[in-house]
């Protein structure tokens, strides 16, 4: 393959292998062949539970999007980076082999939806930290939008409609504390 071909942006489907070697997710990414693994690993490291999806770049299986099971999904090359993420449920779940979409990179539509919801809060005064998320989404800066969501989660969590939108799009991740066990009472 020519050097310039490896630097051209293309769409790839990247299967992640987490604990126990099981496939945990497929991430659709627009990147050059040289950077695709690094882009996915940065994305996973930014997520609170991303280390469970894949701990090391050598556990990623990269294939061209058109050769993957998600080839019917229309993907634009305009937005660089992570475009879609499909997760697989935990082993033993009846639908463990059926992927479900958890992240969609439609930044402008998402920003409009969040802006409309935040403007209704506090008798029309809005939620300033959600306005910051909207600002970053309009610039297609998902890393900064995710950072604001994580840093301001204590302020955002009281707005259930906003949390539902963020959760649906993969910017908000619920932690199941029951999996970690109950604290002992003294």
C-alpha positions as CSV (number, residue, x, y, z in Angstrom):
1,X,0.0,0.0,0.0
2,X,1.4,3.4,-0.9
3,X,2.3,5.7,1.9
4,X,-0.2,8.3,0.9
5,X,-3.0,5.7,1.0
6,X,-2.3,5.0,4.7
7,X,-2.7,8.7,5.5
8,X,-6.0,9.2,3.6
9,X,-9.1,9.3,5.8
10,X,-11.3,6.3,5.4
11,X,-14.1,4.6,7.4
12,X,-13.2,1.6,9.5
13,X,-15.2,-0.8,11.7
14,X,-13.1,-1.6,14.8
15,X,-14.1,-4.6,17.0
16,X,-13.0,-4.2,20.6
17,X,-12.1,-7.2,22.7
18,X,-12.4,-6.7,26.5
19,X,-12.1,-8.9,29.5
20,X,-12.1,-12.6,28.7
21,X,-11.5,-12.0,25.0
22,X,-15.2,-11.5,24.2
23,X,-16.2,-8.9,21.6
24,X,-17.7,-6.0,23.5
25,X,-18.2,-3.3,20.9
26,X,-17.8,-2.3,17.3
27,X,-16.8,1.3,16.8
28,X,-17.2,3.0,13.4
29,X,-14.4,5.5,12.9
30,X,-13.3,8.0,10.2
31,X,-9.5,8.1,10.4
32,X,-6.3,7.3,8.5
33,X,-5.1,3.7,8.6
34,X,-2.1,5.0,10.6
35,X,-4.3,6.6,13.3
36,X,-7.4,4.4,13.6
37,X,-6.2,2.3,16.6
38,X,-5.0,5.4,18.5
39,X,-8.3,7.3,17.9
40,X,-10.4,4.3,19.2
41,X,-8.1,3.9,22.3
42,X,-8.4,7.6,23.1
43,X,-12.1,7.4,22.8
44,X,-12.3,4.3,25.1
45,X,-9.9,5.9,27.7
46,X,-12.2,9.0,27.9
47,X,-15.2,6.8,28.9
48,X,-15.5,5.8,32.5
49,X,-16.1,2.1,31.6
50,X,-14.0,2.2,28.4
51,X,-11.3,0.0,29.9
52,X,-13.7,-2.9,30.1
53,X,-14.4,-2.7,26.4
54,X,-10.7,-2.9,25.5
55,X,-7.6,-2.6,27.6
56,X,-4.9,-2.6,24.8
57,X,-4.7,-1.5,21.2
58,X,-3.4,-4.9,20.2
59,X,-6.9,-6.3,21.1
60,X,-8.6,-4.2,18.4
61,X,-9.6,-5.8,15.2
62,X,-9.7,-3.2,12.4
63,X,-11.4,-3.8,9.0
64,X,-12.7,-1.5,6.3
65,X,-16.3,-0.4,7.0
66,X,-17.5,-1.8,3.6
67,X,-16.3,-5.3,4.7
68,X,-17.9,-5.3,8.1
69,X,-21.3,-6.4,9.3
70,X,-22.3,-2.7,9.5
71,X,-21.6,-2.0,5.9
72,X,-25.3,-1.1,5.3
73,X,-24.9,1.9,7.7
74,X,-24.4,5.1,5.8
75,X,-21.4,7.0,7.2
76,X,-20.2,10.4,6.1
77,X,-16.5,11.1,5.9
78,X,-17.1,14.8,6.9
79,X,-16.7,14.2,10.6
80,X,-13.3,12.8,11.6
81,X,-13.0,10.4,14.5
82,X,-15.7,8.2,16.1
83,X,-18.9,8.2,14.2
84,X,-21.0,5.3,15.7
85,X,-20.6,2.8,18.5
86,X,-22.4,-0.5,18.8
87,X,-22.2,-2.4,22.1
88,X,-22.9,-6.1,22.9
89,X,-24.7,-7.0,26.0
90,X,-23.1,-9.0,28.8
91,X,-22.6,-12.8,28.3
92,X,-25.7,-14.7,29.3
93,X,-28.1,-12.0,28.2
94,X,-30.7,-13.3,25.7
95,X,-29.6,-10.7,23.1
96,X,-25.8,-10.9,23.8
97,X,-25.0,-11.3,20.1
98,X,-27.2,-8.5,18.9
99,X,-25.4,-5.2,18.8
100,X,-27.2,-2.0,19.9
101,X,-26.3,1.5,19.0
102,X,-25.1,3.6,21.9
103,X,-23.4,6.5,20.2
104,X,-24.2,8.6,17.1
105,X,-22.1,11.5,15.9
106,X,-24.8,13.8,14.7
107,X,-23.5,16.8,16.6
108,X,-25.7,19.6,15.2
109,X,-29.0,17.7,15.8
110,X,-27.9,16.7,19.3
111,X,-26.8,20.2,20.1
112,X,-30.2,21.6,19.0
113,X,-32.1,19.0,21.1
114,X,-30.1,19.7,24.2
115,X,-30.3,23.5,23.7
116,X,-34.1,23.3,23.5
117,X,-34.3,21.1,26.7
118,X,-31.9,23.3,28.7
119,X,-33.7,26.5,27.7
120,X,-36.9,25.2,29.5
121,X,-35.1,24.7,32.8
122,X,-35.3,27.1,35.7
123,X,-38.2,29.2,34.4
124,X,-36.4,29.9,31.1
125,X,-33.0,30.8,32.6
126,X,-31.5,27.5,31.4
127,X,-28.6,25.3,32.5
128,X,-25.2,26.9,31.9
129,X,-23.2,23.7,31.9
130,X,-25.5,22.2,29.3
131,X,-25.0,25.3,27.2
132,X,-21.3,24.6,27.4
133,X,-22.0,21.0,26.1
134,X,-24.0,22.5,23.3
135,X,-21.2,24.9,22.4
136,X,-18.7,22.0,22.1
137,X,-21.1,19.9,20.1
138,X,-21.7,22.6,17.6
139,X,-17.9,22.6,17.0
140,X,-18.0,18.8,16.7
141,X,-15.7,18.6,19.7
142,X,-17.0,15.5,21.4
143,X,-14.0,15.2,23.7
144,X,-14.7,18.6,25.3
145,X,-18.5,17.9,25.4
146,X,-17.8,14.6,27.2
147,X,-15.5,16.4,29.6
148,X,-18.1,19.0,30.5
149,X,-20.7,16.2,31.0
150,X,-18.4,14.2,33.3
151,X,-17.2,17.3,35.3
152,X,-20.7,18.8,35.7
153,X,-22.7,15.5,36.1
154,X,-23.7,16.6,39.6
155,X,-25.6,19.6,38.1
156,X,-26.9,17.8,35.1
157,X,-28.3,14.7,36.8
158,X,-31.3,16.5,38.2
159,X,-32.6,17.2,34.6
160,X,-33.9,13.8,33.7
161,X,-34.8,14.7,30.1
162,X,-31.3,16.0,29.4
163,X,-29.7,12.9,31.0
164,X,-31.9,10.7,28.9
165,X,-30.7,12.4,25.7
166,X,-27.0,12.3,26.8
167,X,-27.4,8.6,27.8
168,X,-29.0,7.7,24.5
169,X,-26.2,9.3,22.6
170,X,-23.4,7.8,24.6
171,X,-22.2,11.0,26.4
172,X,-23.6,9.9,29.7
173,X,-22.8,6.5,31.2
174,X,-24.6,5.1,34.2
175,X,-22.6,3.1,36.6
176,X,-24.4,0.0,38.1
177,X,-23.3,0.2,41.7
178,X,-25.0,-3.1,42.5
179,X,-22.3,-4.8,40.5
180,X,-19.7,-3.5,42.9
181,X,-21.6,-4.8,45.9
182,X,-23.3,-3.1,48.8
183,X,-21.3,-1.2,51.3
184,X,-21.1,-2.8,54.8
185,X,-22.9,-1.0,57.5
186,X,-21.1,-0.6,60.8
